[in-house]
Amino acid sequence: MNQKGLRPVIQVIEEKCVNCHRCIMACPVKMCNNGSGPVVTFNSDLCIGCGECIHACGHGARIGLDDFDQFIKDLKGGANIVAIVAPAIAASFGGEYLKFNGFLKKIGIKAVFDVSFGAELTVKSYLAFRKKKNPPLIIAQPCPTLVSFIELYRPDLIPYLAPADSPMAHIMKMIKRFYPQYANCKIVAVSPCYSKRREFDAIGIGNYNVTFKSLQQYLDDTNDRIEKYAPVPYDSPMAERAVLFSSPGGLMRTVERYVEDINAQTRKIEGSPEVYHYLAYLGDSIRKHIPPVYAFIDCLSCKMGCNGGPGTLNQGKHLDDLEGKVEKRSREARSFYGKYTGNKKAKKPVLLSRKLERLLNDYWEEGLYNRSYIDRSSIFKRNMQFPSSKDIEAVHFKMYKKEKKDILNCGSCGYNSCEQMVTAIINGLNRPENCRHFIEIQKRLLNEQHKADLKNIIDTVYGHTIAEMNKSIEGIGFLSKHINETAAVVIKSSAAIEEMVTSIRSIHKTLAHNAETVIKLNSSSLEGKNRILKIGELIADVSAQSDALIEACKVIGNIADETSILGMNAAIEAAHAGEAVGKGFAVVAGQIRHLADNSGHQASEIEKSLKNIKNLIDSSSESSAHAQTQFDLIVSLVNAVKNEELSIKNAVETQNNGGQQVLEALNEINKLIVKIKNESATLLASGKAVLENINSLTLV
């Protein structure tokens, strides 16, 4: 049996904690929490595992821990595992508890046992103990959270805890004892409760505690649904009225089959903080030797019983919806077994069927299901200081709780009383800053101190402010004067620039006209150049023709020479011919010679004239070529002038645009200066008004 600290069944996700202390407020034992830091942590050895903090936290900073991951790993690794399923299964998964068995078998579970039958055995164990020992009080112990509470915080109630196992422990021991084929299998408890894991540690049996919530998450992750599976009956005997064990009062209603007036003898209580207040009161009464009012305490930690346990998804659902499913299963179970009244002569009927009675006798052995408990209060005492009334008064005094009216017991810190809060502070589990009264007083004192400091600061600043304001007003007046002067200069500059812009526009217009003239000159120069080129071509043609005429004159000269020779020859022949013939022939020969001489003389003159013309043409050709060169230079210079003109025109145009922009900017500056001038006047007036207000300033 484990006598060490308790296994953690709740975890804090620190990055999600906002230090709101709702977890402390919801916690029935308070001192397991530590609210002294930036997040609320807790001591697992002092935590009873009720899960109230999980429900209370709206930020997801508290989560429950079960064995699901290890269970799935081992199952997939081929481990032989049987399952025991809590009665609360009827209120979960749409009430399809038999289809849930089909799901378990599908994922590899060898057999599925109904914890409700373990509850039937639990009732038998309770009644056997009651018959044998006749104790004044029996506290039911199916709820492991309440067992932890009693062991840690109310050990004086341990003798009254039923010395028998819970329904889950009954069914696990039954499997080990009466089902040898599964004796070596690991056992997974499918439960609505995180703290069941601690019970398994305490009794040394049970391998996994897996909650409904984890299995539903597994179904969601694998896109699976319970509804698609076929119903599969349990491998254990069927329970009857004990299927009600998950609902508040279910144990009492099961015992009713044996004890008719059990209702009058039973205190049925559930839910936090009521059940914890009741058990605390019960412990105090027993210490005072006050006899218990009830012989039997049917108690559960959760308000809706196990049907709304922290390991379910039923929080926020209506109680009737949950218990309605359980009641339906109860009717089916009772119908299956029927009623057995026993001996007709008996004065009181026995509402237990013979078949169920035989089954319970078959699976129950005296001593097999006994349970003992551990006094863990030393853990609490070891971790806690218990302050005296003087210690509490001293801390109250430091927290400005000097009168009875200052003890508010408002609960805003998360504790039930101011004394409980002080106990937490003394134990380092909280701090005064989390007390509303302390904060309010601190705020008031700080406010008063702030007022005093503020008065001193204002008094100090006052004198400086007056002087500085006077300087500021003088400066503003000086500024206003200079603004007026600046405005005049800007207006004057604006007129000058406007005149400059007008001149630039005139120059730009002239340059535009010159550009047009240059373009025309360029066009005329090109045309002159082209005409010179034409004249050059004509002169070249004339020169060629002159050369041909000179050659023709040379030919004529040659002919004249030859004619002269011919005339000479004719004269000679005429001399030889005689007087009659020769005289006429001589005349002809003379004429020919005369013609030849004239032709030669004329040809010589023509040749001389043509050479002179040729020289003139050659001279004209040279002049034409020189003129062409000059025209090329003129065209080049005109192009250069045109480019320079264009550059100057662009520059002047840019200057014109810039001047226009400067003029516009000056206009805007002028408007702005006028506005500044007006604002300066307003500022000057405001400064004077502020100075008057400061002079009349009086602290209240």
C-alpha angles and dihedrals in degrees: 000000000000114000095170128096121304121270114252110254097167128054132199117224095206097192089061097046114105094185093242093144094225087128090058090047092052096042112100093206099040098186095078087072126081113206097166095100139054091280131032111249128174143213109244091203089063097038115101093201097237093145094222089129090056091058093042097051110089093185101061092245094133122057134171124244125220137158098258098120094050091043093054091044093052093043092053088045090062101259116160106241134173123195133223114199124207120234089245087077087087090065093048136061091032092300091289094135095152092050086051087060088055090054092051092050090048093057091051109274110151098210139357122219128194114235086202088074087051086055089055088054090046091057089050090051092049093050092046090053091046092050093048101041104020093209120193091234139019120192112201113235109193088113109079091194092062090045089055090047092053094044092050106032109014106034090156086074094055093092088059097051109108105262091224133094125263119257090263092051090047092054093046092051089045090055092050092047105037105024105059091170088068098033093108095043122106115245125227117194112212100207146161092226136075095201093063086087088068092055090055089051090051097051096034097235134101125058107210137025108200120178129219087241093060092047092050089051089051090052091049093048092051094041089241131145132202091220093070095062125090117244113264122191122231120267089226127070116282118261124225124199093352088079082085092067092102091060124074108269093017093124091050092050090051093050087051089079088068104027112042097195096041090123091066091049097047134084106206110197135156143159136058129310095006098064092047092049089049094050091047090052090046091053091049091050092051091050087053089050092243108155114243116257093217129044095208131041115201100190138166130178097223122074093228093037119237089326088075098035120149090254092060132076092230100100109125095021122121117268093228092055091055100040091041090067091048092048090051090055090048091055091050091050094049090047089053094053100032123197130301118195098184119205111016090216091059113113093218123043119234108226094203124103118235090233093056091044091055091049092051091049090050093055101036127085127175111254095011094101101037118138133194130191140220127235100229096170090109087070090057093044091047092053098041138065115211106214123213122237088259091054090051092047091050092054091044089053091053088050090054093252096137100142136044091252089061092063095088101167085200095152094222089126090059096254129108095236143010088249090057090050091051090050088054091049092050089051092049092248096119143006136233091247088074092061114097094210092050092049092048092051091045090051092050093047091045089048092052091046089046091053091051092046090046092052091052091047092048091048090050093045094043097073093043091048094054092052093044092047090052089051090047092051091049089048092048090050090049089047091050091052093050091046089058090050091046091050090054092049091048091050090050092046089048091056092047093049091046089054089047091050089052090052091048090051089052091049089046089053092049091048089050089054091047089049089057091049091049090050089052091047089049089052092048092047090053090049092049089048090053092049092050088051088054093049089049090053092049092048089051089053092048090048089053091049091048091054089054092050092050089053090049090052090053089053090050090050091052090049090050091052091049090047091051091052088047091052090050090051090048091053090051090050091048090055090054093045099065137251100292100045097025094055094061092040090049090054090052091046090051092051090048092051090046089051091047092050092049092046092049091047092049092045089051091050092046091049090050091050092046091051090052089049089048091052090050091048091049089049090049090049091053090047090048091051090048090048089050090052090050091049090051088053090048091051090048091049091046089052090049090049090048091052092046089046090051091048091049090046091052091046092050090046090052089047089049091052091044091049089050091051091047089050091050090046090051090051089052090046089050091052090046092049089051089051092046089048090054092044090047089055090048091047090050090052091046091049090053090048091049090049090052091049092049090050089053094041114127124176115232 
